[in-house]
Amino acid sequence: MFYWYYNWPAIEQLVPERGPESGGTKVVLHGRNFYPFKDILDEVDNAVDTWCAFVDLKIRVRATVTNSTRAWCMSPPSYYYHQSRVEISLNSVEYTEDENIFYYYKPPMLFDVDPRMGPVPGGNTVTVSGTNFENTGTIKCMFNDTIVVNATFTLMGTIQCVVPPAQKPGFVDLKVALKPDMWSSPVKYLYYMTPTVHSIGPTCGPDTGFTQIEIIGEDFLDLGHNMALCVFDGKIFTNATVIDENTMYCDSPPFQNAQGYSLLGSNGENGNFYSFSISLDGGH
């Protein structure tokens, strides 16, 4: 048996240095001498003895060492104390005394985002609802933990921001910050590929409507009940059924005159038409 010695570790910086009171923030410790036995792991492995101590909370959590200058741990919840010193131990006994402070804040709590989805190019406006909102003048939205955009506080007590473009379709986290770097817990937002219509058939029908139209194209996606729609004249919507990524069906609406009244086949003129498009997100 042997007793091994290591150089005293030191924490120089916490990144981030703040997080929500609910905990769960990945706190990265930057410093030195975190990985003293990397060359002799076959003889001594102290991973199970490496801890972060949130001193003022009297709580310790497991620490993971990445290399000699970087380690990380997850912040525990703290609904009473607003800050705590964070120290590291490599042997479960002695801890550093570097007095680096991690701060807790009460974050906004998000309930929902409307719409919950949009095309990959972005550009649509979403409305976020929740609690603990206030008009700080520095509100931000963050998508996928990487892209930050400006947001506004509405008269209805919600937050609105314009969705940035994404590199690929899929679910991402959407968070809100009322003050710099004080992010909320996330809600999910779905990016989807912008659908393309190649053809519709038939391309004409009686002005009484209810002609079934087959739409052929690409990137059709069934996003839920009443989400897929056919759009006539930019403002008249009919429900659509997505068969697969290349096929969907809907019925034509009755043709309406300029006052919005259905002609019902009695007073119309031949040659009337509507522009045609589709929506996968309920017409947003």
LINCOR-V796640 format. One record per residue. N is the residue number from 1. SS is DSSP state (~ for helix, > for strand, _ for the rest). PSI is psi in radians with two decimals (999 if undefined). Layout:
# LINCOR-V796640
N_SS_PSI ; N_SS_PSI
This chain:
# LINCOR-V796640
1___2.56 ; 2___2.67 ; 3___2.17 ; 4___2.57 ; 5___2.58 ; 6___2.76 ; 7___2.50 ; 8___2.20 ; 9___2.85 ; 10_>_2.42 ; 11_>_2.22 ; 12_>_-0.45 ; 13_>_2.53 ; 14_>_2.33 ; 15_>_2.01 ; 16___2.95 ; 17___0.19 ; 18_>_2.76 ; 19_>_2.94 ; 20_>_2.70 ; 21___-0.31 ; 22___-0.12 ; 23___-2.89 ; 24___0.16 ; 25___2.29 ; 26_>_1.92 ; 27_>_2.07 ; 28_>_2.23 ; 29_>_2.11 ; 30_>_2.33 ; 31_>_-2.34 ; 32_>_2.75 ; 33___0.59 ; 34___-0.30 ; 35___1.12 ; 36___-0.40 ; 37___0.44 ; 38___-0.48 ; 39___-0.12 ; 40___0.67 ; 41___-0.43 ; 42___-0.37 ; 43___-0.52 ; 44___2.20 ; 45___1.91 ; 46___0.31 ; 47_~_-0.68 ; 48_~_-0.19 ; 49_~_0.17 ; 50___2.12 ; 51_>_2.67 ; 52_>_2.34 ; 53_>_2.16 ; 54_>_1.59 ; 55_~_-0.84 ; 56_~_-0.34 ; 57_~_-0.21 ; 58___0.73 ; 59_>_2.41 ; 60_>_2.57 ; 61_>_2.73 ; 62_>_2.44 ; 63___2.51 ; 64_>_2.17 ; 65_>_2.21 ; 66_>_-0.80 ; 67_>_-2.96 ; 68___-0.35 ; 69___0.09 ; 70_>_2.28 ; 71_>_2.91 ; 72_>_2.77 ; 73_>_2.87 ; 74_>_2.30 ; 75___2.39 ; 76___2.84 ; 77___2.66 ; 78___1.80 ; 79___-0.03 ; 80___-0.96 ; 81___2.41 ; 82___-0.07 ; 83_>_2.80 ; 84_>_2.50 ; 85_>_2.52 ; 86_>_2.18 ; 87_>_2.88 ; 88_>_2.55 ; 89_>_2.43 ; 90___0.00 ; 91___0.21 ; 92___0.07 ; 93___-1.15 ; 94___2.33 ; 95___2.68 ; 96___2.89 ; 97___0.96 ; 98___-0.14 ; 99___0.57 ; 100_>_2.34 ; 101_>_2.31 ; 102_>_2.25 ; 103_>_2.47 ; 104_>_2.53 ; 105_>_2.78 ; 106___1.92 ; 107___2.80 ; 108___2.54 ; 109_>_2.15 ; 110_>_2.36 ; 111_>_-0.79 ; 112_>_2.86 ; 113_>_2.40 ; 114_>_2.12 ; 115___2.86 ; 116___0.08 ; 117_>_2.84 ; 118_>_2.96 ; 119_>_2.73 ; 120___-0.68 ; 121___-0.22 ; 122___-2.73 ; 123___-0.24 ; 124___2.72 ; 125_>_2.32 ; 126_>_2.62 ; 127_>_2.16 ; 128_>_2.25 ; 129_>_2.65 ; 130_>_-2.78 ; 131_>_2.99 ; 132___0.51 ; 133___2.55 ; 134___2.70 ; 135___1.53 ; 136___-0.29 ; 137___-0.03 ; 138___0.54 ; 139___2.42 ; 140_>_2.66 ; 141_>_2.52 ; 142_>_2.27 ; 143_>_2.30 ; 144___0.46 ; 145___0.25 ; 146___-0.68 ; 147_>_2.09 ; 148_>_2.29 ; 149_>_2.73 ; 150_>_2.62 ; 151_>_2.83 ; 152_>_2.63 ; 153_>_2.19 ; 154___2.90 ; 155___-0.36 ; 156___0.07 ; 157___0.37 ; 158___3.08 ; 159_>_2.35 ; 160_>_2.49 ; 161_>_2.77 ; 162_>_2.26 ; 163___2.23 ; 164___2.86 ; 165___2.70 ; 166___2.77 ; 167___-0.44 ; 168___2.81 ; 169___2.78 ; 170_>_3.00 ; 171_>_2.45 ; 172_>_2.83 ; 173_>_2.36 ; 174_>_2.16 ; 175_>_2.81 ; 176_>_2.45 ; 177_>_2.25 ; 178___-0.47 ; 179___2.75 ; 180___2.22 ; 181___0.30 ; 182___1.39 ; 183_>_2.55 ; 184___3.00 ; 185___2.74 ; 186___2.76 ; 187_>_2.79 ; 188_>_2.42 ; 189_>_2.39 ; 190_>_2.15 ; 191_>_2.36 ; 192_>_2.74 ; 193___2.43 ; 194___2.14 ; 195___2.66 ; 196_>_2.26 ; 197_>_2.13 ; 198_>_-0.67 ; 199_>_2.75 ; 200_>_2.65 ; 201_>_2.34 ; 202___2.89 ; 203___0.10 ; 204___2.84 ; 205___2.99 ; 206___2.69 ; 207___-0.07 ; 208___-0.22 ; 209___-2.91 ; 210___0.50 ; 211___2.23 ; 212_>_2.23 ; 213_>_2.30 ; 214_>_2.24 ; 215_>_2.23 ; 216_>_2.32 ; 217_>_-2.57 ; 218_>_2.67 ; 219___0.62 ; 220___2.44 ; 221___2.28 ; 222___1.85 ; 223___0.15 ; 224___3.09 ; 225___2.25 ; 226___0.37 ; 227___-0.70 ; 228___2.18 ; 229_>_2.62 ; 230_>_2.44 ; 231_>_2.07 ; 232_>_2.26 ; 233___0.38 ; 234___-0.05 ; 235___-0.10 ; 236_>_2.16 ; 237_>_2.41 ; 238_>_2.52 ; 239_>_2.53 ; 240_>_2.70 ; 241_>_2.10 ; 242_>_2.10 ; 243_>_-0.85 ; 244_>_-3.03 ; 245___-0.17 ; 246___-0.09 ; 247_>_2.37 ; 248_>_2.82 ; 249_>_2.62 ; 250_>_2.96 ; 251_>_2.54 ; 252___2.57 ; 253___2.81 ; 254___2.55 ; 255___2.44 ; 256_>_2.59 ; 257___-3.06 ; 258___-0.42 ; 259___0.00 ; 260___0.18 ; 261___2.41 ; 262_>_2.38 ; 263___-0.44 ; 264___0.58 ; 265___0.08 ; 266___-0.55 ; 267___0.14 ; 268___2.97 ; 269___2.48 ; 270___2.52 ; 271___-0.05 ; 272___2.64 ; 273___2.80 ; 274___2.54 ; 275___2.73 ; 276_>_2.37 ; 277_>_3.14 ; 278_>_2.79 ; 279_>_2.42 ; 280___-0.12 ; 281___0.67 ; 282___0.35 ; 283___0.16 ; 284___999
